[in-house]
């Protein structure tokens, strides 16, 4: 049996504090083991919480868009199955990178550390349902501080891989379709 390893990698992005991580992986004839979180590694990553308060797993059909949501919590997101196009928008009013947009091709093993106030969204790309994992450093609760930005905001310039029909609820929720544009949030764009 031959085992191959993919070493952990970390890359900074154009958004202050938004990091793309490639998980440590070991693969052999039986499949792959991916390290989603290791406390000793987390201690060396700026902005990475030492513990998570809530984990959510969504299942989304091909073409579905979730987001763009920027709650007042740090998130670690990844794809557990399938593929997704991740989009991140800095909506923090006092951020030096406010208005910056970063996109990431997500597949199992690719993770994104999303700072509080940076909007997170994705579009499911796989034929089979895409399973998207969210780790939150705070428990989500109705009415918690945060913002939402329209994934269809033309000023963001996000080139979603599958065209979005804003009336198709299998692609986009009514709430996300009605979210404001970034410029409407105030604080400068």
N, C-alpha and C positions, 0 to 999 in steps of 0.2 A: 504494500500500500504506500503510495507516494502522497505526502502532504505538502501543499504549497501555502505560503504565507503572504499576506498583503499587510504591510506595515502601516501603522497609524500615521496619518498626515493631517496637517492643519494649514489652511490658507486664509489670509485676510481678504476682504472685499472692499469695494468703494464706499460701503456704508460702515461708519464707525461702530465697531463692536460686533458686526455681523460676520461670523466665521463659517467656513465650509470645512467639514471634517470628513476624512475617509477612515472608516472604522478598521481596526485590526481584524483580520480575517484569516481563518485556517480552513483550507478546503482539501478534501480527499475524495475518493470514489463514492463515499456515502453522501456527500453534500458539503455544506459550508456552515461554519460557526462564525458568527459576527459578534464582536464585543460592542454592545450598544452604549455601555457606561461603565467606567471603572473609576472609583474614587481617587486612587493614587494618580491617575492621569488627569482627572478633573482639576486637581489642585494646581496644576501648571497651566491651565487655560484661562486667560483673562475673561471674567464675566460668567464663567461656568459655575452654577450652583453646586454645592456639595451633596445636595439631596433633592429629590423631586417630590412634590406634594400630590400630584395627580398625573395619571397617564390615560390618554384617550387613543382609541384606534378607530379610524373611520374607514368605511368601505365605499368607494365611489366608482360609478360607471364611466366608461370612456367618454371624454369630452366634458365631464362635470367640472365646474370651478367652485372652489370654496375659498372665500376671502375676498378682499384683503382686510384682515383684522389685526389691530395693534393694541391688545390689552396691556395693562400695567403689570406684566409678568414676563419673566424670561422663559423662552421655550427652546427645547431641543426637538427638531423635527426630522423625520426620515421616512422612507418608504419601506414597509415590511414585505410587501409583495406588489408586483406590477412596476409601473414607471409613472413619473409625474414631472411636470414642468413647474418648478417652484418660482414664485415671484415675491420680492421683498421690497418694501417702500419705506424709507425713513420719513415718518410723520411726526417725529419729536420736534416740538416748537423751537427749542433752543439748541438743536443739534447742528454742528458744522456741516453735516452731510444731509440735512433736511432736503427732501425732494429727490434724492438719489434712488435709483432703481437698480436692483441686482436680480438676475435670473440664474437659476441653477437647474441643470438636468439631474433629476433625482432617480436613483435606482437603489436597491438594497445595498447598504454599506456606505452610502453618501448621506451625511447628516448636515444640518444647518443649525447653528446656535443663533437664535433670534433675540436681541435685547428687547427689554420692555419698551413699548412705544413704537417699535418698528413693525409695520404691517406685514403679515404673513398670508400668503395665498398659494393655491396650486391648481393645476388642471391635470386630471387623470388621463393618461395616454394609452395604457395597455388595453388590449381587447378584453381580457378578463378584468374583474374589479381590482382597482388599486387600493391597497391598504396603507394608510398614512398614519404614522404614529406621532403623537404629540406628547412631550413630557413638559409639565408646567412646574415652576418653582412656587407657585401659589395655587390654591384651589380656585377654579372658576366659580363665579357666583353671579347671578343676575344683577345688573346695574353696576358692576365693578368698573373702575375707571378705564378708559381706553378710547380708541377711535376706530372707525371703519372708513375705508376709501373704496370708491367704485373701481372694480377691476376693469371697467370699460372706459375709465378716464383717459381721453385721447392725449392729454398732456404728459401722461406717464410713459407713453410710447411702448407699452408692453405688447409684444408680438405673440399672442397666444397661438400655439401650434394648430389648434382646431378652432375654426371660427365659432364665435359665441352668438347664439340667438338669445337676446335678453328676455324673450317671452317664453322660452322653453325651460320649465321648472326642473327638468332632468339635467339641465346644464348649469343653471344659475338660480339661486333662491330669490324670491321677491325682495327680501331684506338686502341682499348683496347688490341686486340690480338698482335699488333705490339709494344706496350709499352715496354720500357726497363726493365730489371731486376733491383732490388734495387742496387746491387753491381756495376752496370754500371753507376749509377748516380754520383759516386764519393762521397767524404766526409766520407768514411768508412762505414762499414755495421755492 
